[in-house]
């Protein structure tokens, strides 16, 4: 499986890519980061993902929704560190991901926050029309209809929204995800110290069923912990809320984590 992954540093590029008559995004700059398929470390562990996935048969996943509160990042011992938060279709057991989210990174001695989208393996784009600061609640959706994926995101504080569409002919449409990720550029990058991120209002349409994460058969729901190269957990999702719509991913210090 490919090991190319998520998004950006904060220098914007020369060209502006027109996406809709009223919405634009900047192509990512020099260090191209990716948010992409899960790197497996075990059945429900990964070296780059933490959160939840729901599996379906090929072609069955047509919608995923969720909201999250943008976490604030603080300095770590690593010079630069990164964290991506997103909802998407595919990537748990396939090589494409159709996704939209935000980053909370610590780059060159300062925190940086931004929204982005990606139809992996194509390049990712920063969404310049939707500003992001810690504490913002972002509401996002990825949907499939008439051979086209549409990704959308709204900042509920500013009421600014963005949406764009693309065709991904090789997409399996076999999984829905709500993920905190350590992005990658030629390998998994250091995970930022984001504290905790809360995902809420999580739902998906898989086949003829639309429901919360917890409404799907337990055998199809995967709770994913992120582990480092030593096998220590560095990001851990909580159990689902009673209604199956919410959970929190906590960044765990490697000094206190256990395998």
N, C-alpha and C positions, 0 to 999 in steps of 0.2 A: 504494500500500500504506500502511496505517496507520503512523503514527510515534508510537504511545503505548507506554510500556514499564514497567519493573520496580519496585520495592518501596520503601520505607519510611524513616522516621527513627524515633527510639526513643521517642516519646511514645505510650503505649497509650490506646486509645479507651475510652469509657464502657461500651459494651455488650459482652457475651461471647456469641459465636455458638456454639450447641451443634451439634456435628457428629456425634458418636457418643455413646453413653451415658458413655464414659470419656474422651473427647478433646474439647478446645475450642481455638478459635483466636480471636485478636483481629482485628477489622477494622482495616485500616490507618488511620493518623491523617491529620492536616491535609494534608501534602504527599503526595499519592497517587502512588506510583511504580509502574511497570509493567515486567514482563519479557515481551517479546512478539515479533512477527515480525521477521525479519532485515531491516535496511535495507541494500539492496544498494549496494555501491560498485564491484562487478565480479563476475565469475563466482564467485570464491572469496574475495572480500573483503567487508567489511561495516563500517559505522561503529558497530555496537553488539554484534556477535558475534565470538567467537573459539573455535575448537574443531573438532568434527567433526559432520557430518550424513550420513546414509545415506538416499537417496531410493528410494521404491518407487511402485508404481501407486496410484491412489486406492483407499482402503479396505484396503490391504495391511498397514499397520503396526499391530500389535496389542500390542506390548510393547517396552519399553526399560528397561535396567537399567544402573547404574553407581555407582561410589563415588568419593569425592574427599576429600582432606585439607584441612580448612579453613585457608586461609592467614591469616597475621597481616598487618594493614595498618599502614602508617606514614604520618606526616604528609606532605602535599604542599604546594605553594605555593597550591593552591586551598583555600578555606575548608572546603568540604564536598566529599567525593568518595565514589564508590560502586562496588561490584563484586558481581555476582551469579553464582552457580555452580549449575548445574542439569542435570537430565536431563528429556527431554520428547518428546512426539509433536507433529508439525506445527510450522509457523512458518517453515520454510526457504523454502517457496514457497506459503504459504497464510496466511490471516488469522486463524486461531485458533492457540492453543498450550495444550496440556494439560501442566502442568509442576510440578515440586517441587524445592526447592533451599535454599541458604543465601545470606546476604549477609555480606560483610566490608566495612564502610563506615567512613569517618572523618568524623564529624559533630560540629560545635561543639567542635572541639579534642580529641576523644577517639575511640578506635576503638569500634565497636559491631558485634555479631555476633548473628545470629538465623536461624531457619529459617522458611520460608514455602511456600505453594502458590498456584497461580493457574490458573484455567480462563479464559484470556484469550479474548475481551475483557471478561469479568466482572472485578470487582476482585480484588486479591490479599489474602491473609490471613497474618498472622504466626502461627506455631505456638507457642503459649505453653508447651506441655507438653514440648517438646524443647529443652533448653538447648544452646548452641553456644559453644565457645571455640576459639582457634587450636590446631591440632594434632589436633583431633577428626577421626576418619574417619567420614564420613556415607555410608550406603548407601541408595540411592533407586531407586524403580521407578514407572513409569507403565504401566498395562495397560488394555486394552479388552476387554470381554466383555458380551454381551447388551445392547447399546446404551448401555453405561455405562463411563466412564473412572474408574479408581481410581488415586490417587496415594498413595505411602507413602514414609516416610523413617525411618531408624533411626540413632541416634548409637551407634556401636559401643563407645564408652567408657562411657557411662552405661546403655546397653541400653534407653534410652527410645525408643519408637516412636510413630508417628502415621500414620493412614490416613483418607482420606475419598473420596467418590465423587460424580460428577455426570454429567449428560447434556449433550453438546455437539452438538446436531443438525447444525450446519453444518461440523463437523470433516471434513477430507479424509482424515486418516489416511494421509498419503503421505510422511512423513519421520520419522526418529528422530534425536535430537540429544543431544550432550554438550557443554555450552557454558559459557564464561566470558563474561559480558555487562556492558556499561556500561548500567545501567538508565536510564529516562527519565521525565521529568515535564514535558510540554510541549516535549520535545526531549531529545536524548541528554545525559545528565549527565556531569560529569568522572569519568573512570575512576580508581578508587582505586589506590594503589601497593601491590598485593598480592604483589609479588615473583614467585612462581610457584605454580601449583596443579596437583597431579597427579591425573588421573583414572585409575582402575583398574577391572578387572572389568566392562568395558563390553561389553554385548551387546544384541541386538535380535531380535525376531521379525517378519519381513517375508514375507508370504505363507506358504508352507509351510516356510520356512527359519528356523532359530534359530541365531545364531552371533555371533562377535565382529565388531567394526567391520571388521577386516581380512579377514574371511571372505567378505564380499560383493564383487560384481564391482567392480573399480576404477572403472569408469565411473559407478557409483552412489554412490561415496564422495567427499565433499567436505571438504577441509581448509581451514578458514576463518580468514583473518587479519583482525584489526581494524585499521582505519586511521582517522586523524584527518582533519579537513577539508582539510589540506594534502596528504593522500595518504601520510603517513608511517605506517609500521606501529607500533602501540602495544601490541598483544598478539598473540603469535605461537605457534601450536601446534607442537609437535615432530612428527616422524614417529611413526607407530605403533610400538609394541614388536613384537618378532618374532612374538609370538602374536596380535597384532592387537587386544589388549584394553586397552592403556594408552597414555597420552600425557601431556604436560605443556604447559600454557599459561604462557608467560612474559610478564610485564609489561615492556615495553621503554620506556626513557626516550625522549621525543621529541627530546632533545638528541643521541642517538646512533642513532636509528632511521633507516632509509633507505627511500625509496619503492620 
